[in-house]
Amino acid sequence: MVNKEAFAKRLQNLMDFYEISAAGLADKIGVQRSSISHLLSGRNNPSLDFILRVLENYPEIQFDWLVKGEGTLDLDPNEENDNSSTPTLFDQESSAKKQEIKSNSGQSKSISNQSIGKSIDKILLLYTDGSFDVYKE
C-alpha cells in the first residue's frame, strides 16, 4: 500500500525538480487537474495508470523512488532537463556570442550576431489550440 502523504511529498518534489505546476503536470501526463490536487492533498492514492503515465513522460524517474520512496530523485546533471547552461531568450551576452561559419573556400570565419545588424524585437509562439504568447524584450 502506498503511503498517501509520502507519495504527495515525492510528487511535489518531482514538480519542484522539473519546475512544473500541478496544472502543467496534469496536462503533460494527460490527467485531470483535480487528480493532481487530490494526490497532493493526500485525499487519494495514486492509481497504477497515474504512476505509469508519470513514468512514461519522465522515463528517468525510478519506479521504486516514485512508489516506495526508495532511492533519490537526483538525476544525472547532464540530462536534458538541466537548463543551467541554456541562455535566456534576450540575453545580450548570448546574442553577441561568436558563431563560426565556413565560407565557400572552406576557411572558418567568426562573426557575431550583432555584426550582422539584426536583433530580436519580439517572439510569437502559436499553439495548436489557437492560443498564443508574445514575448518582447
Secondary structure, 3 states (H helix, E strand, C coil): CCCHHHHHHHHHHHHHHCCCCHHHHHHHHCCCHHHHHHHHCCCCCCCHHHHHHHHHHCCCCCHHHHHHCCCCCCCCCCCCCCCCCCCCCCCHHHHCCEEEEECCCCCEEEEEHHHHCCCCCEEEEECCCCCEEEEEC
